[in-house]
Structure formats: C-alpha cells, structure tokens
Amino acid sequence: MSEAVAETVAARFSELYGAEPHGVWAAPGRVNLIGEHTDYNDGFVMPFALPHTAVAAVSRREDGVLRLHSADVAGGVAELRLDDLSPESDKNWTAYPAGVVWALREAGHAVTGADIHLSSTVPSGAGLSSSAALEVVVALALNDLFSLGLRGWKLARLCQRAENVYVGAPVGIMDQTASACCEAGHALFLDTRDLSQKQIPFDLAAEGMRLLVVDTQVKHSHSEGEYGKRRAGCEKGAALLGVNALRDVPYDDLDAALSRLGDEEEVRRLVRHIVTENERVERVVSLLESGDDTRAIGPILVEGHASLRDDFRISCPELDLVVDTALASGAVGARMTGGGFGGSAIVLVEEPDVDAITKAVTEAFATAGFTTPRVFEAVPSAGARRLH
Ligand code: GLA
C-alpha cells in the first residue's frame, strides 16, 4: 500500500515541478496511550504511531529557494527564499515545513533549498499529531537528501523547535518523537527528560482486543491560550516547590507537596495531575512488561481521564461523552488523548464489542446533538521512513 501512495505523491510532484522527485518519505500521526501533558514537565509518555501518515515527495535545490505544495490545502505552489524565513512571519500551513527548514539552518545544517509536495492522511485538528507528522516527514527527507546525520530524537528536537519558535506553539517533545521513533507493534515508553526510550510490545489483537480512536470532530489549536496556560501553571508549581520540573516531585511525596502549595488551588490541581499521571505511565509500563493480561491497563486509562477532566480541566463534553458511553457499554478502558479541548479519545474494547460500542457512542452523539464522530481502529504502526 505504501508503494502505491508513494507513486501517487511522486506523480503529483512531477506534474507540479516538471521532474521526478529525488525521493518519497512518510511520517505517521500518533495516539498517546497514557502520559498526558507530562512531556513539558520532564515526565513520561507512552504514544504509538498510527497507520495514517504525512507523505512528502522532495527534491533538493542549491539556489536558496523553497517551494511548497500540499494536496490537502487549496492553493498553488508557495515559493519562499530561505534567507527570508523568520519565526512567526507565516501563519499558514507552510509554517510547518518552512519552520523545519529554518530550524535546520539555525542549527547550522547546510540546507540549500528544496521542492516539496505533501499529502497527509492524518486528520488535522483531531489531537492526532498531524503537525508533527508534517514536520518530521520534511525533516527526515532533508536529512537524507543533505546527509545531515540526524535520526530519532535529534530530528524530533529540531521539529519541536520549529513548532515552538517558528509556528509559535509551546508544545512538548512527545509528538515529534513518536512520529520519528515509533515501531510497528509497539508503544514507545519515552522519558522526556533525557529522551531515553524503550519499545514496549503492544499487540492487542493477540489478546482479542482492539483500540478504537474516536475523533469528536471538535477542533483544537495549541497555539491558542489554554495549552500555554497549563504549561505556565505547571512551571509555577515547579518553582513554588523548588524543583526543576514537576517530574522531580515523587509520587510518595505528593501529599506533602500539595500541602506546601497552600491556597494555590489551581496550581495544586495541575501538580496533582502531573505527579499522578507519571505514576500511571509507570504502572502501565510495568503491567505491559509483566506479560499479564493487558486488560488491567483499562482502569488506569479511566483514572487518567478523570484526572485530565477534573484536575487538569482540559476535557470537553464530547470527550466525556465518548468515555462515559463506551464504559457504560462494556469498554475495558477509555480516555481522552492528546492536548485536549476537543480532538480524540481512545477506547480499549474486546474484539466482539467493537460494533456495539461504536454504535453506542455514535448514537449518544446524535442524541446530544453533537457532530457525528469518526471512529477507527488504531494498530501500532511504523515511525518515519523513506518509501522510495
Ligand atoms: C500536544 C503536544 C504534546 C503534549 C500533548 C499532551 O499533543 O503537542 O507535546 O504536550 O499535547 O500530552
């Protein structure tokens, strides 16, 4: 299948730019199994890659020009001069690929220009890391074409810088690392402090289970204020507690830490979420590594959702309805995933229950007058790679 996709994207590139591309690359979106908003607190996360990818056909240029085109956005080829790229000057989709070129050059990498055609199947604004997929696919293509020697987390760091500084969204490192480093059949246990990683086998089908993604169709945007406010609140908590990051508050010391925060009610809630969420990631990892029944992670996902809803306060009625309806219909576990304020939820289900739970959630949305959600099954898939 990826061969056919590569050919289609390459053919469109040839039409646009009048020559075959030098190569075709793919980078996936992700869902996060557990570990939400922990990544900018130096904590733990556990994403896995989706089968949905951003695909880029790319050729290198030597003349300081960057040409960009997307199959997913109306409009023609955008032409930019590398020397004119500057942070936050561009508020269009082109900021993602242009930001990557800018970040690479800022870091001293000799990128002299490129022609790029992009096409993505990662739903945008759905909390599934469509932006990270775009960034990582462009970074990997340029890495290969200009022999930059950047792989894995080094590539992810540059993409994060593109998004933080060039696009202006204060995101953590999870999504870019997931897109760059995930492996098929595994979830990625990532320590966002030192970026050490462990691939954890995650084969639900072998245990008669499935993981559904429910895209609520409620759009979110990380450059808007709420994400940044949570991040600032966590940083305030770390400062008040005298630690570098909330990662440094041990779970066993949580009560003492909360009492030291006195009447800082909002900061106390944020701190409680981060400290308990890190502990949840560690519990999920040890359950999956122990080889015990994977169903045991279900209640931990549900705890995580409650913490995001009540303490971190980033859920919304649509996400809560997915979780409540799925659990009432027999799901093993469910929670919102990603940055919040809309986007997607994940639902862990027994294989025979897939249709009934999908139907129950869809009907509950209709009854509530919400837009019909998009439900699909997520199989842990490969990270970024060259297709052609
Ligand atoms: C978004 C950000 C990530 C992470 C999640 C929440 O996806 O891009 O860095 O903070 O939200 O876990």
Residues whose N, C-alpha, C, O or C-beta is under 5 A from the ligand:
A	BS01	GLA	G35 E36 H37 T38 D39 V171 G172 I173 M174 D175 G338 G339
